[in-house]
Amino acid sequence: MPFAAGTNPSEDPPRNAPPPWEARWCWTNLRLARPWNSYAWFRRTIDLPDRPTSAVIRISADARYTLFVNGHRVHQGPARSFPHAQSYDTLDLADFLTAGLNAICAIVHQFGVPTAQSVYRDAAGFVLDGVAETHAGTFPLHTPDGWLCRDAAGWRKHVARLSPDLGFQEHFDADADADPPDWLTPEYVATPEDGWKPPVVIAPVGGHPWVAMRPRGAPLLADEVLPFNAIVSQFTGENARGYKVAEDVFHPPLQETRKKAKMSLEAPDAMLHNDDQASTLPPPPDGQFHLVVLDLGQIRNAHLILQISEAAGDEIIDVLYLAELDKNLAPLLAAGETALADRYRCRPGAQRWESFWPKGFRYVALIFRNVEKALKIRHVGVRAVWASGERPAAFDSSDERLNAIYRAGVETVRACSIDAFIDGPDAAQAQHWTETRVTARAAAYATGDIALLERGILQVAQSQTADGSLHSHPPSDDPQGRTVDSMLAWTGTLWDHHSHTGRTELLRACRPALDRLLEFFASHEQRDGLLGHLEAFPFAHPTPQFDPKHLSASLNLGYLQALRWSADIYEALDRDEQSARLTAKADALAQALDKHFWDTKTKTWKDGFDPVADAPVEQTSVHVNALALLLNLRPDMQTAIARDVILKAMTARRGKTIVPPPASAAYALDALIQANLRAEAVELIRTRWGAMLDRGATTLWQQWDGASGSRCAGAAASPVYLLLQQILGITPISIGWKRVRIAPLVGALEFARGAVPSPLGMIRVEWEKVGEDQLAVRIELPEGTRGEFVGPLGETRQLESGASEFHT
């Protein structure tokens, strides 16, 4: 099976430096006249005298590859990266190779346009470096020697974008004259007559634009082929005019009328099972389509798989990827820039197609068009993908509602963890850094993964430009992507990484970027050290109705926190002078915040300050008051703010105080917990997040009502770590988890049990109520971790590494 190169991308150079690259970057042509949405095939056959003992390769592409060996899908990569720090994957192909003739093949795609997960430097490329080692000798596999390539004709180039942040819809014609279906097999003979030719060398490894190669440093993608749960509805209707040559197959159904149909499919459930049975679609009346809606059960990041056992040829299957349905269980479509859809055109006979790009969806609508003879559909499934290498946490309690919220949160984190922590698996799949901080914390508790966070921190640093600013969703060149809140959040994630791991390598690697970022902020200070709006560097998520001419409390509270984090970072790096200077600057800023944003009349923190009126604005938000509480401003007012502002607004049906969405409510919950309103915070999770589940959610939403935003938002998964922290009570109280506090919140619960993967090993906690304010407790701490247990009545017990059992 494939294996990852390592999990420590901050090490440069790595401890065991890899051998020099012998391969070179290749493509079908030196330059692409029309580079957008280009697919190419690469193929190498090799005759081995016996089964290899090892076949370790390094592989990369600009932008993505899918690798096959002897027809078996091996992996898709590389992880997103800037070309000047190009990511590569390390795989061992030994288990896929055999004695005799073998075929190593790759489908490679170049966006040719900027996306939220890539930049385009006017070059496309594929590189594979490695050898197969057998008992009889060593056999090189490097590109370009022995390789052949050709442009892939099956994918149509000029099609609609999936969204402004993603690539293109896939319109694949399986009957394209020059695209043989068996080209992945060793027996296939690649000839010049079929367009095959030796690859053109684009650059040596280390050449522009790929001037530095970086190991993935994060988990490879795990994948699992999954069935759909059910067919939930069927419809018929009349095809829109021009449907056969449409560049966009998502929006035309908006113009088509459809009506609910009886079960037109024969043996409809057969397509849900990957066996020899098939569903049969009789030909609809001339000019009409048949639409089938399938339910996956929850949102997944997945490739669609279509298997047809019998087709006449030229049937069209349009695929709509959906997060929700309307009240009639029909596709819920809307005009706009998002167009998550693909098209597959059948060839005669049996066939199988798997989409190259994964999309995020729960439902799929298959629209069968141009069906003139009975079409037999053997199987429709998906290949779900996520970052592998999990050490899963566990959570179970006597409250099934909390358990269900936790499970939905874990599934949300999984769907948002691929080659980066993405904001959601559907329309953007961007590594938005303001959201990443919460997603990463949930992932650290739920899976133990810290490598994706580390990798992302480095990519944010790599995005820095001459003015010191950082990009909000690297790797990207989006000029609107340099948002102030993401830059502030970056300092937080840098500290979070150190606090979690106890390591300083990443702090040292990123210190120069932090130096320049602090200079950037200092250059934008206005009155009393407060930051202005920074018009060229907007908030990614501005407060509603906020006037950009006003000074922002949210911005400046974030600045104060960033200064404090930075002071701690410099102290960890033994740069005491810089740490002291930043601490003094933070103290002065705290006084300025109190002067400008504290409202003595209402005893709340206001969202802004009007320089013309020389007074705070009227607007009040939970988020600003939560940040002020977490920063320990006005400590004498914290209990009142927690109860009368944060908790009151979060539990009210409506009110004037602005309530944060789930994707940023983590700070409100953290503030309540800091004010010792732990039970109230957990009850908010039960009611607020539980209401999503009551409305059918299986992953956590970006907005409370689900009417807008993503139905699977990584930053909404804060209940994952908060339930583990509060109900199990597991919280680190020293850098690197060397000391932990176990302080379970019992309340009305009868029991709770679970585990958290710390950097030093699994921490397991199990408690059960055995009497009034009395618990039976079992705790396991890994080697190197000590702790303290705080019981329901406040009693404290010291814990050593290993297992402990006791009654309170």
C-alpha positions in Angstrom: 0.0 0.0 0.0 1.1 3.6 -0.5 2.9 5.3 2.4 3.6 8.9 3.2 7.1 10.5 3.2 6.8 11.9 6.6 4.8 14.1 8.9 7.1 17.0 9.7 7.2 19.6 6.9 8.8 22.2 9.1 12.1 20.3 9.0 14.2 21.8 6.2 16.3 19.9 5.2 14.8 16.6 6.5 16.9 14.5 8.9 17.3 11.8 6.2 17.7 13.7 3.0 16.2 11.9 0.0 18.5 11.0 -2.9 18.9 13.5 -5.8 16.1 13.4 -8.4 16.9 11.7 -11.7 13.5 12.4 -13.3 12.6 15.5 -15.2 9.3 17.4 -15.4 7.4 16.5 -18.6 4.3 17.3 -20.5 2.8 16.6 -23.9 4.0 19.9 -25.3 6.5 22.5 -24.3 3.9 25.3 -24.1 0.1 25.1 -24.1 -1.6 27.6 -26.4 -4.9 26.9 -24.7 -3.9 25.7 -21.2 -7.2 25.8 -19.4 -8.8 22.5 -18.3 -6.1 20.3 -19.9 -6.0 16.5 -19.4 -3.1 14.3 -20.4 -2.3 10.6 -20.2 1.2 9.3 -19.2 2.1 5.6 -19.6 5.2 3.4 -18.9 5.4 -0.3 -19.4 8.1 -2.4 -17.7 8.9 -6.1 -17.9 10.1 -7.3 -14.5 11.8 -10.7 -14.0 10.2 -11.2 -10.6 7.9 -9.4 -8.2 9.7 -6.4 -6.8 10.8 -6.2 -3.1 10.5 -2.5 -3.2 9.3 0.2 -5.7 9.5 3.5 -4.0 8.7 6.5 -6.1 8.4 10.2 -5.7 5.6 11.7 -7.8 4.1 15.1 -8.4 2.1 17.1 -11.0 1.1 20.6 -11.7 -1.8 20.5 -10.9 -3.0 17.0 -10.1 -2.4 13.4 -11.0 -4.2 10.1 -10.5 -1.8 7.1 -10.6 -2.7 3.6 -11.7 -0.6 0.4 -11.7 -1.9 -2.4 -13.9 -5.3 -0.8 -13.9 -5.5 -0.4 -10.1 -6.0 3.1 -8.8 -3.2 3.9 -6.4 -3.5 7.5 -5.3 -4.5 11.1 -6.3 -2.2 14.0 -5.5 -0.1 15.9 -4.9 -1.2 18.0 -2.0 -2.0 21.6 -2.9 1.1 23.8 -2.9 2.7 26.9 -4.4 4.9 25.9 -7.4 7.9 27.4 -5.8 7.5 24.9 -2.9 6.0 22.1 -5.0 4.6 19.2 -3.0 5.4 15.6 -4.0 4.1 12.2 -2.7 6.2 9.2 -1.8 4.5 5.9 -2.6 5.6 2.2 -2.7 4.2 0.4 -5.7 5.6 -3.0 -4.9 2.3 -4.5 -3.9 0.8 -3.4 -7.3 3.6 -4.8 -9.5 4.0 -8.4 -10.6 6.6 -10.5 -12.5 6.1 -9.9 -16.2 4.7 -6.9 -18.0 3.4 -4.0 -15.9 1.8 -0.7 -16.8 2.3 2.4 -14.7 -0.1 5.1 -15.9 -1.3 8.5 -14.8 -4.1 10.9 -15.7 -2.8 14.4 -15.1 -4.8 17.6 -15.1 -3.8 21.2 -15.3 -6.4 23.8 -14.4 -4.7 26.5 -16.5 -6.5 29.1 -14.5 -6.2 30.3 -10.9 -8.3 28.5 -8.3 -8.6 28.6 -4.5 -6.3 25.6 -4.3 -3.7 26.4 -6.9 -1.8 29.0 -8.9 -0.9 28.8 -12.5 2.6 29.7 -13.6 2.2 29.2 -17.3 3.5 25.6 -17.1 2.0 22.1 -16.8 4.1 19.2 -15.7 4.3 15.6 -14.5 7.3 14.0 -12.8 7.9 10.5 -11.4 11.2 9.4 -9.9 12.0 6.0 -8.5 13.2 2.4 -9.1 11.7 -1.0 -8.9 14.1 -3.3 -6.9 13.9 -7.0 -7.6 16.1 -10.0 -6.7 17.4 -9.8 -10.3 18.3 -6.1 -10.2 17.1 -2.6 -10.2 14.8 -1.1 -12.8 14.5 2.7 -13.2 11.1 4.3 -13.6 12.0 7.9 -14.0 10.3 10.3 -16.4 10.7 10.7 -19.3 12.8 7.6 -20.2 10.5 4.9 -21.5 7.4 6.9 -21.0 4.8 7.8 -23.6 2.1 10.5 -23.3 -0.8 12.0 -25.2 -3.5 14.6 -24.7 -6.7 13.0 -23.4 -9.5 13.6 -25.9 -12.4 12.3 -23.7 -12.7 15.4 -21.6 -14.2 18.4 -23.2 -12.1 21.5 -22.6 -14.6 24.4 -23.0 -17.0 23.8 -20.1 -18.3 25.7 -17.2 -16.4 26.2 -13.9 -17.7 24.3 -10.9 -17.4 27.5 -9.0 -15.2 30.6 -9.1 -12.9 28.8 -6.5 -12.8 25.4 -8.2 -11.9 24.0 -11.6 -14.2 22.8 -14.3 -17.1 20.5 -14.8 -16.1 17.2 -16.3 -17.8 16.4 -19.6 -16.4 13.1 -20.5 -17.2 11.4 -23.8 -16.5 7.6 -23.4 -16.9 7.2 -27.2 -14.2 9.7 -28.2 -12.4 8.1 -31.1 -8.9 8.5 -29.7 -9.5 7.4 -26.1 -9.3 3.6 -25.8 -10.9 2.3 -22.5 -8.1 -0.3 -22.0 -5.1 2.1 -22.0 -4.4 1.4 -18.3 -3.7 -2.3 -18.8 -0.3 -3.8 -19.6 -1.6 -5.5 -22.7 -2.6 -2.2 -24.4 -0.2 -1.2 -27.2 0.4 2.5 -27.4 1.2 3.6 -31.0 2.0 6.9 -32.7 -1.1 6.4 -34.8 -3.2 6.7 -31.7 -1.4 9.9 -30.7 1.2 8.5 -28.3 4.6 10.1 -28.2 7.6 10.6 -25.9 7.0 13.3 -23.3 8.6 16.7 -23.8 10.9 17.8 -21.1 9.7 21.0 -19.4 12.3 21.4 -16.7 14.7 19.5 -14.5 13.6 19.1 -10.9 14.5 22.4 -9.3 13.8 24.3 -12.6 11.2 27.0 -12.8 8.5 27.3 -11.8 9.1 24.3 -9.5 12.3 25.6 -7.9 12.0 23.6 -4.7 10.4 20.2 -4.0 8.8 19.5 -0.6 7.6 16.2 0.7 3.9 16.1 1.4 4.5 16.1 5.1 0.9 15.2 5.8 -1.3 12.1 5.5 -1.9 10.6 2.1 -5.6 10.4 1.0 -7.4 7.4 2.3 -10.3 6.2 0.1 -13.3 3.9 0.4 -15.8 2.9 -2.2 -19.3 3.4 -0.7 -22.8 2.7 -1.9 -25.7 5.1 -2.0 -28.3 4.4 0.7 -31.4 4.8 -1.3 -33.2 6.1 -4.4 -35.3 8.9 -2.9 -37.2 10.1 -5.9 -37.7 9.9 -9.7 -38.9 12.6 -12.2 -39.5 13.0 -15.9 -39.5 16.0 -18.1 -38.7 17.5 -21.5 -35.1 18.1 -22.4 -34.0 21.7 -22.7 -33.2 22.9 -26.2 -29.5 22.5 -27.1 -28.9 20.1 -24.3 -26.5 17.9 -26.3 -23.9 20.6 -26.7 -24.3 22.5 -23.4 -21.1 23.9 -21.8 -22.9 24.1 -18.5 -25.1 21.1 -17.4 -26.0 22.5 -14.0 -28.2 25.5 -14.8 -30.3 24.2 -17.8 -32.4 22.0 -15.5 -33.6 25.3 -14.0 -35.4 25.9 -17.3 -36.9 22.4 -17.5 -40.2 21.5 -16.1 -40.4 18.1 -14.5 -43.0 16.0 -12.7 -42.7 13.2 -10.2 -42.6 9.8 -11.9 -43.6 6.4 -10.9 -40.8 3.9 -10.6 -39.8 3.8 -14.3 -36.6 1.9 -13.5 -36.9 -1.8 -13.5 -35.2 -3.3 -10.4 -34.2 0.2 -9.3 -32.3 -0.8 -6.1 -30.0 -3.0 -8.1 -27.8 0.0 -9.0 -27.2 0.5 -5.2 -25.3 -2.8 -5.0 -22.0 -3.6 -6.6 -22.9 -7.1 -7.9 -23.9 -8.6 -11.2 -27.5 -7.3 -11.1 -28.5 -4.2 -13.0 -31.3 -1.6 -13.0 -32.9 -1.1 -16.4 -34.1 2.2 -17.7 -36.6 1.8 -20.6 -36.3 4.6 -23.2 -38.4 7.6 -22.1 -40.7 9.2 -24.7 -38.8 11.0 -27.5 -37.2 14.3 -26.3 -37.7 13.5 -22.6 -35.3 12.8 -19.8 -35.6 10.6 -16.7 -34.1 11.9 -13.4 -33.2 9.8 -10.4 -32.1 11.2 -7.1 -29.8 9.1 -4.8 -29.0 9.7 -1.2 -25.5 9.0 0.2 -26.7 9.6 3.8 -24.4 12.4 4.6 -22.1 14.9 2.8 -18.9 13.3 1.6 -15.9 14.5 -0.4 -16.1 11.9 -3.1 -15.6 10.8 -6.7 -18.7 9.5 -8.5 -18.5 6.0 -10.0 -20.8 4.9 -12.8 -20.9 1.3 -14.0 -23.0 0.6 -17.1 -23.5 -3.1 -18.1 -25.2 -2.4 -21.4 -25.6 0.8 -23.5 -26.4 1.5 -27.1 -24.0 4.4 -27.2 -24.4 8.2 -27.1 -26.7 8.1 -24.0 -26.0 11.2 -21.9 -25.9 11.1 -18.1 -25.9 14.5 -16.5 -24.8 14.4 -12.8 -25.9 17.1 -10.4 -24.1 17.2 -7.0 -26.3 18.4 -4.2 -26.3 19.1 -0.5 -30.0 19.3 -0.2 -33.4 18.7 -1.9 -36.6 20.7 -2.0 -39.8 19.6 -0.3 -40.7 17.4 -3.2 -37.3 15.6 -2.9 -36.2 17.2 -6.2 -32.9 18.8 -6.8 -32.7 22.2 -5.1 -31.1 24.3 -7.8 -30.4 28.1 -7.9 -29.0 30.5 -10.4 -25.5 31.7 -9.6 -21.9 31.0 -10.1 -21.9 27.6 -8.4 -22.4 24.8 -10.9 -21.4 21.4 -9.3 -22.2 19.0 -12.1 -20.6 16.6 -14.6 -21.6 14.9 -17.8 -20.9 11.4 -19.0 -21.6 10.3 -22.6 -21.8 6.5 -23.0 -20.1 4.3 -25.6 -21.7 1.1 -26.7 -21.5 -1.9 -24.4 -20.3 -2.2 -20.8 -18.2 0.6 -19.2 -17.1 2.1 -16.0 -16.4 5.8 -15.3 -15.0 7.5 -12.2 -14.8 11.3 -12.0 -11.3 12.7 -11.8 -12.2 15.4 -9.3 -13.9 14.8 -6.0 -16.9 16.9 -5.1 -18.7 17.5 -1.8 -22.3 16.2 -1.8 -24.9 14.2 -0.1 -27.3 13.7 -3.0 -26.7 13.0 -6.7 -29.3 13.6 -9.3 -28.7 11.5 -12.5 -30.4 12.9 -15.5 -30.6 10.3 -18.3 -31.0 11.9 -21.7 -30.9 10.7 -25.3 -31.8 7.1 -24.2 -33.2 5.4 -27.3 -32.8 1.8 -26.1 -33.0 0.2 -22.7 -30.0 1.3 -20.6 -28.7 -1.2 -18.0 -27.1 0.5 -15.0 -25.0 -2.0 -13.0 -23.9 0.2 -10.1 -23.7 3.8 -9.0 -21.4 4.5 -6.0 -18.7 6.9 -4.8 -15.1 6.8 -3.8 -15.0 8.9 -0.6 -11.6 10.5 0.2 -10.1 12.0 3.3 -6.7 12.5 5.0 -5.6 9.1 6.3 -3.4 8.3 9.3 -6.1 8.8 11.9 -5.8 7.8 15.6 -9.5 8.3 16.3 -10.8 9.7 19.5 -14.0 8.3 21.1 -16.9 9.8 22.9 -20.0 8.2 24.3 -22.3 9.3 27.1 -25.8 8.7 28.5 -27.1 11.6 26.4 -27.7 10.3 22.9 -28.3 13.8 21.6 -24.7 14.9 22.6 -23.4 11.6 21.1 -25.1 12.4 17.8 -23.7 15.9 17.7 -20.3 14.6 18.3 -20.6 12.0 15.5 -21.9 14.6 13.1 -18.9 16.9 14.1 -16.4 14.1 13.4 -17.9 13.4 10.0 -17.8 17.1 9.3 -14.1 17.2 10.2 -13.4 14.2 8.0 -15.2 15.7 5.0 -13.1 18.9 5.5 -9.8 17.1 5.8 -8.2 16.2 2.5 -4.8 17.7 1.4 -5.7 20.7 3.7 -8.3 21.7 6.2 -10.9 23.1 3.8 -13.8 25.4 4.8 -16.2 23.0 3.2 -16.2 20.2 0.6 -18.7 21.7 -1.8 -18.4 25.1 -3.6 -14.9 26.3 -2.6 -12.7 23.6 -0.9 -10.4 26.5 0.1 -8.0 26.5 3.0 -9.6 29.6 4.5 -7.3 30.4 7.5 -9.9 32.0 9.8 -12.0 28.8 9.7 -9.0 26.5 9.8 -8.1 27.4 13.4 -11.3 25.8 14.7 -11.3 22.9 12.2 -7.7 22.1 13.2 -8.5 22.1 16.9 -11.4 19.8 16.3 -9.1 17.5 14.2 -6.4 17.5 16.8 -8.9 16.2 19.4 -10.8 13.9 17.1 -8.0 12.3 15.1 -4.7 13.5 16.5 -3.8 15.1 13.2 -1.5 18.1 13.4 0.3 17.7 10.1 -2.3 19.4 8.0 -2.2 22.4 10.3 1.6 22.5 10.2 1.5 22.3 6.4 -1.0 25.1 6.1 0.9 27.4 8.5 3.9 27.0 6.2 1.9 27.8 3.1 0.5 30.9 4.7 4.0 32.0 5.4 5.0 31.2 1.8 2.3 33.5 0.6 3.9 36.6 2.2 4.5 39.5 -0.2 6.8 42.5 0.1 4.4 44.5 2.2 4.3 41.8 4.8 0.7 40.7 4.3 -0.4 37.1 4.1 -2.9 35.3 2.0 -6.1 33.9 3.6 -6.4 30.7 1.6 -3.1 29.6 0.2 -2.0 28.4 -2.3 -3.7 31.1 -4.2 -3.1 34.4 -6.0 -6.6 35.8 -5.4 -6.0 39.5 -5.0 -9.0 39.7 -2.7 -7.6 37.0 -0.5 -5.4 39.0 1.8 -7.9 39.4 4.7 -6.9 40.9 8.0 -8.7 38.4 10.2 -6.8 35.5 8.5 -3.5 37.2 9.1 -4.3 37.6 12.8 -5.6 34.0 13.0 -2.2 32.8 11.5 -0.4 34.0 14.6 -2.9 32.1 16.7 -2.4 28.8 14.8 1.4 29.2 15.0 1.0 29.4 18.8 -1.6 26.6 18.8 0.8 24.3 17.1 3.6 25.0 19.6 1.2 24.7 22.6 -0.1 21.4 21.3 3.2 19.8 20.3 5.8 21.5 22.5 8.0 21.8 19.4 9.7 25.0 18.3 11.0 24.1 14.8 7.9 25.6 13.2 8.2 28.8 15.2 11.8 29.2 14.1 10.9 28.5 10.5 8.1 31.1 10.5 9.7 33.8 12.7 10.9 35.9 9.7 7.3 35.9 8.3 6.0 36.8 11.8 8.5 39.7 12.0 7.3 41.2 8.7 3.7 40.6 9.5 4.0 42.6 12.8 5.7 45.4 10.8 2.8 45.3 8.4 0.3 45.8 11.2 2.4 48.5 12.9 2.4 50.5 9.6 -1.4 50.5 9.7 -1.9 51.7 13.2 -3.9 54.9 13.7 -5.0 56.7 16.9 -3.7 55.2 20.2 -2.2 52.2 18.3 -5.6 51.0 17.0 -5.7 49.5 13.5 -7.9 51.2 10.9 -10.2 49.3 8.5 -7.3 48.6 6.0 -9.5 49.0 3.0 -7.2 47.0 0.7 -7.1 44.2 3.3 -10.8 43.5 4.2 -12.3 41.2 6.7 -13.2 37.8 5.3 -16.4 37.9 7.4 -17.3 41.5 8.2 -19.8 42.2 11.0 -23.3 43.0 9.5 -24.1 46.6 9.0 -20.6 47.7 10.0 -19.5 51.1 8.6 -16.0 50.8 7.2 -15.2 54.4 8.3 -15.5 53.3 11.9 -12.7 51.6 13.9 -13.5 47.9 14.4 -13.6 46.3 17.8 -13.3 42.8 16.3 -10.2 43.8 14.3 -8.5 45.4 17.2 -9.3 42.7 19.7 -7.9 40.3 17.2 -4.8 42.5 17.0 -4.4 42.5 20.8 -4.6 38.7 20.8 -2.1 38.5 18.0 0.3 40.7 19.9 0.0 38.5 23.0 0.5 35.3 21.0 3.5 36.8 19.3 5.0 37.8 22.7 4.6 34.2 23.8 6.2 32.9 20.6 9.2 35.1 21.0 9.6 34.1 24.6 9.5 30.4 23.5 12.3 31.3 21.0 14.3 33.0 23.8 13.9 36.4 22.2 13.1 38.1 25.5 13.6 41.7 24.3 11.1 41.3 21.5 8.7 39.5 23.8 8.8 42.3 26.4 8.3 45.0 23.7 5.3 43.2 22.3 3.8 42.7 25.8 4.1 46.4 26.5 2.5 47.2 23.2 -0.3 44.8 24.0 -0.9 46.4 27.4 -1.1 49.9 25.8 -3.5 48.5 23.1 -5.7 47.0 25.8 -6.1 50.4 27.4 -7.0 51.9 24.0 -9.6 49.2 23.5 -11.2 50.0 26.8 -11.2 53.7 26.0 -12.8 53.4 22.6 -15.1 50.3 22.7 -16.3 49.9 26.3 -19.8 51.4 26.8 -20.1 52.5 30.4 -23.8 53.1 30.1 -24.8 49.6 28.8 -21.7 47.9 30.3 -21.0 46.1 27.1 -18.3 46.1 24.4 -19.5 47.8 21.3 -18.6 46.7 17.8 -17.0 49.9 16.6 -16.0 53.4 17.3 -17.1 56.5 15.3 -14.1 58.9 15.0 -16.4 61.7 13.9 -18.9 61.4 16.8 -16.0 60.4 19.1 -18.1 57.7 20.6 -18.8 53.9 20.4 -21.4 52.8 17.9 -24.7 51.3 19.0 -24.1 47.9 17.5 -23.3 45.0 19.9 -22.3 41.5 19.0 -21.7 38.3 20.9 -18.4 37.8 19.0 -16.9 41.1 20.2 -17.9 40.6 23.8 -16.7 37.0 23.7 -13.3 38.1 22.4 -13.0 40.8 25.1 -13.8 38.2 27.8 -11.3 35.7 26.5 -8.7 38.5 26.5 -9.5 39.1 30.2 -10.5 42.8 29.6 -12.7 44.3 32.3 -12.3 41.2 34.5 -14.7 42.5 37.1 -17.5 42.5 34.4 -16.8 39.0 32.9 -19.5 37.1 34.7 -22.1 39.7 33.8 -21.0 39.9 30.2 -21.1 36.1 29.9 -24.6 35.8 31.3 -26.3 39.0 30.2 -24.7 39.5 26.8 -23.4 36.2 25.4 -25.7 33.6 27.0 -28.8 35.8 26.8 -28.3 36.5 23.1 -27.4 32.9 22.2 -30.5 31.5 23.9 -33.0 34.2 22.8 -35.2 33.8 19.8 -34.4 37.2 18.6 -32.7 40.4 19.9 -30.6 43.3 19.0 -27.3 41.7 19.9 -25.7 40.1 16.8 -25.3 36.3 17.2 -22.5 34.5 15.5 -23.1 31.6 13.1 -22.0 28.1 14.0 -18.7 28.6 12.1 -17.6 31.3 14.5 -19.6 30.4 17.7 -16.6 28.5 19.1 -15.4 31.8 20.7 -18.7 32.4 22.4 -18.6 28.9 23.9 -15.0 29.3 24.9 -15.9 32.6 26.7 -18.8 30.9 28.6 -16.5 28.1 29.7 -13.8 30.7 30.8 -16.5 32.4 32.9 -17.2 29.0 34.5 -20.6 28.6 32.7 -19.6 25.1 31.5 -23.0 23.6 31.9 -24.6 26.5 30.0 -22.1 26.1 27.2 -22.9 22.3 26.8 -26.6 23.1 26.9 -26.1 25.5 24.0 -24.4 22.7 22.1 -27.4 20.5 22.8 -30.0 23.0 21.7 -28.2 25.0 18.9 -26.3 22.2 17.2 -28.9 19.6 18.1 -31.5 21.7 16.2 -29.5 21.1 13.0 -29.8 17.3 13.6 -33.5 17.7 14.2 -33.8 19.2 10.8 -32.0 16.3 9.2 -28.4 17.4 9.3 -25.7 14.6 9.3 -22.8 17.1 9.1 -22.7 20.5 10.8 -23.9 23.6 9.0 -22.2 27.0 8.4 -25.5 28.8 9.3 -28.0 28.0 12.0 -31.0 27.6 9.7 -29.1 26.0 6.9 -30.8 28.3 4.4 -27.5 29.6 3.2 -23.9 28.6 3.4 -22.4 25.2 3.4 -24.2 22.2 4.9 -20.7 20.9 6.0 -18.5 23.6 7.5 -15.4 22.5 9.3 -15.4 25.6 11.6 -18.8 24.6 12.9 -17.3 21.4 14.4 -16.2 23.0 17.7 -18.5 20.7 19.7 -16.1 17.9 18.8 -13.3 19.2 21.1 -15.6 21.0 23.5 -17.5 17.8 24.4 -14.2 16.0 24.9 -12.9 18.9 27.0 -16.1 19.3 29.1 -17.9 16.0 29.4 -14.8 13.8 29.6 -13.0 16.8 31.1 -9.7 16.4 29.2 -7.8 19.6 28.9 -4.0 20.2 28.6 -2.6 22.6 31.2 1.0 22.7 30.0 2.8 23.0 26.7 2.9 19.7 24.8 0.3 17.9 26.9 2.8 17.0 29.6 0.2 17.8 32.2 -3.5 17.5 31.8 -6.6 18.3 33.9 -9.4 15.8 34.0 -12.5 17.7 35.3 -15.7 16.0 34.0 -18.9 17.9 33.8 -21.5 15.5 35.2 -24.8 17.4 35.4 -27.7 15.1 34.5 -25.5 12.5 32.8 -25.2 8.9 34.1 -21.9 8.1 32.4 -19.4 9.2 29.8 -16.4 7.4 28.3 -14.0 8.1 25.5 -10.4 8.9 24.5 -8.3 11.8 23.1 -5.1 11.3 21.1 -2.5 13.6 22.6 0.9 14.1 21.1 2.3 11.7 23.8 -0.4 9.0 23.3 -4.0 8.2 23.9 -5.7 9.6 27.0 -8.7 7.5 28.1 -11.3 8.5 30.5 -14.4 6.6 31.8 -16.7 7.7 34.6 -20.0 6.5 35.9 -22.3 8.0 38.5 -22.6 5.7 41.4 -24.3 8.0 44.0 -25.1 11.6 44.7 -22.0 13.6 43.6 -20.0 10.3 43.5 -18.3 8.8 40.5 -16.5 5.6 39.7 -13.6 6.7 37.5 -11.0 5.0 35.3 -8.2 7.1 33.6 -5.3 6.1 31.4 -2.5 8.6 30.8 0.3 7.8 28.3 4.0 7.7 29.3 5.3 11.2 29.9 1.9 12.7 30.9 0.9 13.6 34.4 -2.3 15.1 35.5 -4.8 16.1 38.1 -8.4 15.0 38.5 -11.0 17.5 39.7 -14.2 15.8 41.0 -17.8 17.1 41.1 -17.3 18.7 44.5 -14.0 20.2 43.6 -11.8 17.6 45.2 -8.4 17.2 43.5 -6.4 14.0 43.0 -2.9 13.9 41.4 -2.5 11.4 38.5 0.6 9.7 37.2 1.2 8.0 33.8 -0.6 4.7 33.5 -4.0 3.5 34.6 -5.9 4.9 37.7 -9.1 3.6 39.1 -11.0 5.3 42.0 -14.2 6.5 43.5 -14.8 10.2 44.2 
